[in-house]
Amino acid sequence: MPCQDFKRIKMDTSEGMSSRCLDLLDQRVLRELDEAAVARDERLQRVALGAWLRYQMETEGFGPSPLDLHPKHSSPLPLPPLCWYNYGLEPSLIKVTNTGSTVIVNARWDSERPYLLGGPFRGRYVFSQIHFHWGPDNGSGAEHSLMGQSFPLEMHVAHYKAAYENQERALREADGIAIVGYVFKLKSEDNTELNPILRALPNVKEPRTSHDLPLVSLASLGVRKFEDDYFFYYGSVEVSEQQCPVMWIIWPNPLRISSSQVCLFRDIFSRTGEVHAKNFRTPRPAEDGKNVHFVYGGPIIPDLSKAGRRNRRRSKRDSRREDSFPLVDNEKKETD
């Protein structure tokens, strides 16, 4: 179901992006195709846009992370739907671990692991782990903020490209790692989907301790599935004190969590034996971002009719308004 918060910026697709996609398609893929041929063939549109994204990554590189995300500092990007496979499949083993720097959820499946396909990706991105970021109080903790608004908790669902076989090898590649991020907003009600993890936290207060969880699927643990309406950018993540490139996907609809639930994360001990009250990086200003996009579903080639041009002009005016990005609590906007 499309996220209503961003409808005003969806139609702001420029002919410039289409031209760049078509130029790359003409130069790198099939020289004999013209714009009309691409406009008739959705498969070729995806090839063209995929080539454009890879070209952007190769030539311009990755920018800073995390960011304060804002529609004014992102470009609209039409992509194929983001597809989620096996996220409703129960694992044969799932556990939570205190690494000394965060809380990680790992799992094992007897059959095919969950993976992502489509969207900005070329190939499958296999689920690796879930980890969390929190702060010393309810005013901070999430690594990403939305239009200047901070949140107390952020959940990262990490994936690696299947072609690289494992996460260690994928970390050395520019397109090896993709992380889906969810921010949490304080509410009076508990988030019951997180209960299997939260109930295990008292058992992993000490660093390098683990505890088995009930055999529940990732979807049951609060991993929201969505096809479009998300921020995508090339950034980085710190692993073993080194910056590694990451493709970030941030869903802009905050999930709920209660204050008492967030406090459970602050009782975790770090590897130094002290209470680990903070493990987040402060978001950089939105204007510091590099190659930040807001992804929506739709054709790459814009409607060049008079009505289409009017709609794009109207959309550009609306997208400049501050109220075009209201932060709403919408926990059910996901793919069934």
N, C-alpha and C positions, 0 to 999 in steps of 0.2 A: 504494500500500500504506500503510495507516494507520501512523503513528509510534507505537510502543508506549509511548514515554516519557510520553505525555500522556493515556493512556486514563483515568486516574483523574479527570481534571478535565473530560473531555468531556461527561459527563452532568449537569454542574452548570449546567443551563439553567434560569433562573428564570422563573416565571410573570410576574414584573415586566417583563422585557424583552418578552415576548409581548404583554403588555397595552399597553406603549408603542407597539409596532409596530402593533397593531390600532387604537389611538387615532389614530395618524397616518394610517393607511389610511382610517379612518372620517372624519377631518376633512379630508383633503387629496385623496383619490382617489375612493372610492366609498362614499358615506354609507350606502347601503342594505344593505351587507354586514354580516353578523354573524360572530361568532367561529367558529361551526360552518362557515360557508361558506368562510372563509379556511383553516380546518384541512383542508378537502377539496381545496384547490386550491393546488398548490405554486407556480404562477406568481404567484398573489396574495400568497403568503407572501414571495416574493422582492421583489415590489413594495413590500410593507409594510416589510420590513427595509431595503431601499434608501432608502425615504423616511426611515426612522429615522436611518440613517447620515448622510444629507445634512443632516437637521435638526440632528444632533449637531455636524457640522462647521460649519454656519452659525451656530449659537447659542453654541457653546463654543470654537470656534477651535482653533488648533494649539498643541501643547505643545512643551517643549524636546526637543532631540536632541543627541547620541545618548543611549541609556539602558542601564542594567543591567536586563535583562529578567528578570522573575520571575513565576511563575504566581500568587503571592499578590497581586501588584499588577496583575493583568489580569483582565478579565471574559470568560468563555466566550462565543463568538459563533458560531452556526451559519450558514454561508453556502453558496451554490452552489459547485461545484468551480471552482478556478482553472484555466483552460484555456490551453494554450501552443500557438501556431500558428507553423509554419515555423522552429522552432528547430533542426530537423535539416536545414535547407536550406543548401547551400553558397553563399556569396556570390560575386559576380564580382570583388570587391576587398576585402581586409581588411588593416589596418595597425595598428601600435602606435606611439604618439607619446609622447614625454616633453614634457609641457606646462610643465615647470618647477616644478609643484606636485604632480603625480601622473603615473602611466602610464595612458594611455587607449587602448582598442581601439575603432576605428571600422570600419564595413563598409558595403558597398554591394551591393544585389541588383538583378538585372535584372528580377525578378518582385516579388511582394508581400513586404514586409519582415516579419520576425518580430513578433508582437504578443501581448499578453495580453488575455483576456476572461473575464468571470465573477468569482467571488470577491467582493471589495468594490467592484468597478469598475462604473461605468455607461458603457458604450461601450468602444471599443478603446484600448489603450495600446501604442504602437508602440515597438519597440526603438530606443534612441538611441546608447548607448555603454556600455562596461565600464570601470571604473577601480578602483584599489586604494588601500588605506591600510595603512601599516606603521609600525613603531616602531624605536627604536635598539637594542633587544635582543629576545630571544624572550619576555620577560615582558609585553610590551604591543605595541600596533600596531593591533589591531582597534578600531573605533569603538564597537561594541556588545559588551557582556559578558553572560554568562548566569549568573544566580544568583551574581554576584560573581566568576565565573571569567573571566579575561582570555585573549586569544588574540593571536598575533603578526601576523595578517594578516586583512584583510576585503576581499571583492570586492563591488562594487556594480554591479548591472545596471540601468541607468537607462532609463526609458521616459517618453514624453510622450503626452498624450491626442490621438488622431488628429483629433478635432474642431477642435483648435487649429492644425493643419497643420504646426507646427514647434516645436522646443524653446524657442526664444527667446520666442515668444508664450505658450507653455504655462507658462513660469516666472512669468508675471504673473497666473496664475489659481490659485484655491484648490485646484482638483482637477486641475491641469495635469500634475504630475509624480508618478511612482510609481517607487520604487527597491526592488529585491529585493536583500537582503543575505545573504551567506554568510560565516561565520567559518571560519578554518582552524586546526586543532590540530596541534602538532608530532608527527611520527612519524619513525621511522628510514627508512621507504621514501619515495622521491620520488612526487609526484603527476604522473604522466606526461601527464595531460590538459592540464596547464599548460605543457608543454614548448615548444609553438610560440611562446608569449609569452616564456617565460624565455630561450630561446635567442636571441631578438631583442634582449633588454635591453642586452647589451654594445654593440649598434649604435646605441642611443639614449641613451647616457650623458649627452650634452650636451643642454641644454634646447632645445626647439623643433626637435627632430630626429625623423624618422619612419623606419620600416622596414616593408616589406611582409611579411606572414605567408603561410604556405601557405593555400590555399583550403580551410578547414575550417569546419564549422558551429559555431554557438554552443554546441550541445549537446556537441560534441567538445572544446570548450575548458573544460568543467567546469560549464556552466550547468545545474544540476539542475532537473528539472521535478517539481512536486508539486501536488497538488490541494487539500490542506488540511493541518492540523496546523502552523500557523505563527503568529507574532506579527504583529499589524497595529496600527499607531497613526498618528495625525496628528502630524507633527513638522516639522522644517525642515532646510534645508541651506544652507551659505554659498556664494553665487555672486557673484564680483566684489565681495567684501566686503559683500554684502547677504544678509539672511536671507530665503529663499524657502520657501513652504510645500511640504511633501512628504508623500505617503502612503508610509509605510514598511512593507515586508513582510520579516520576518527569519525565515529557516529555522533552526530550533534544533538541527539536527544538524551538528556541525562536520565539515568536510572535512579531509583529511589534507594535510600539506605537510612537507617535510624542512627541517632547519635550513639546509642549504646552499642550498636554493631560496629561502628567505626572504632570505638574505644578498644575493642578486642585486638585490633591490629597493633595498637600502641603498647600492649603488654608483652609484645615479642622482644626477646633479647637479641642484641647484635652479637657479632663474633668477638667483640671486646668484653662481653659480659654485662653491658649496660642496656637499659631499656631502649629499644629502637623506635624512638618517637617520630623520626623523620627519615624518609628515604626517597624524596622526590627532587627533581631538578626544577628550578624556577623557569617558567615559560618565558621565552624571548618575545619581544614586541612583534606584532603581526607583520609590520613592514620589513622585518629582518628575514622573513621567510623567502624561500627560493623555490620557484616552480610549484606553487600551491594552487590546487584546483578544487572546485566543487563539482562533484560528479553527479550527473543525472542521466536517466535513461532517455534515449531518443536518437534520431538520425544524426549523422555527422554533417551531412549536406543540408544547409539551412533552406527554409522555404523562401525562394527568391521572388515570390509574387508580391504584388502591392500590399495585400493584407499581411503577408509575412513580414515585410519591412516595417509596416506600421506597428505590428506586435513587438518587434525587436526594439524599436525606438521607445515604445511605452514601457517595455521591460527594463531598459537601461535607466529610464527616469526613476522607476520604482525601486530598482536595486540600489540606488544611491541613498534611499531613505534609511534612517537609523532603525525604524520599526520593521524593516524587512527581514530582521533576524531575531524574532522573539524567542526567548528560551522557554520552552514548554516542557512539561512532564508528560511524555507520551511513551509509555512502556510497551505499547502493543503494536507499534508501527514496525512490523517485521514480516518477513515471508513466512507463511504458514508451513 
